[in-house]
């Protein structure tokens, strides 16, 4: 479709150092709690927010 254009072409902003550390700590604590059969809703929420979804695959490129 030639009339369709991409809405944005801007790259994802890089996280700051402290944001990376928060994500690493949340992922580590989730893994440890999961190993013992437990979970923490707040850590699962933070871990979910740290995951950046991949862009949709385009067909025909």
N, C-alpha and C positions, 0 to 999 in steps of 0.2 A: 504494500500500500504506500504509494508515494506521498499521500497527504498526511501520513503519520510522522511525527517527529519525536525525538527523545525529550523527555521532560527535563532531565538534568544530566549533566556529564561531569559533575564535580566529584572528586575522589573523597573517600571517607577520611575524616580528620583523625590524625594520630593522637592516641591517648597520652596523657602526661605520665611521668614516672610513677607518681603515687597511685594513679588509677590502675596502672599495670600491676602494681604490688597488691592492691586491694583484690583484683581479680585472681591473682595467683594464690593469695591466702584463702579466698573463698573457695576456689577449686580444690585446694589441698585439704581444707577442713571438710568439705563435702565428701571427698574421697575417703578420708579417715572415718567419718561418721557412717558412710555407706558400707565400709568394710565391717564395721561392728553392727550393722543392721539398723542404724538410726538415720535420722535426717533432721535438718533444721530449715523451717520455711524461709527465714530471712536469708540464710546462706544460699538456698536454692534460688531465691529471687535475685540476689546479687550475681550469682553465677549465670543465670539466664540473661541478665542485662549485659554481661560481659561478652556473650556470644554474638558476633556480628554475622548476620545472615548473608549468604552468598547471593549475588545478583542472579536474576533469572537467566537461564541459558537461552540463547537465541538460536533459532533453527535456520540453517542455510548459510551460515557464515563460515 
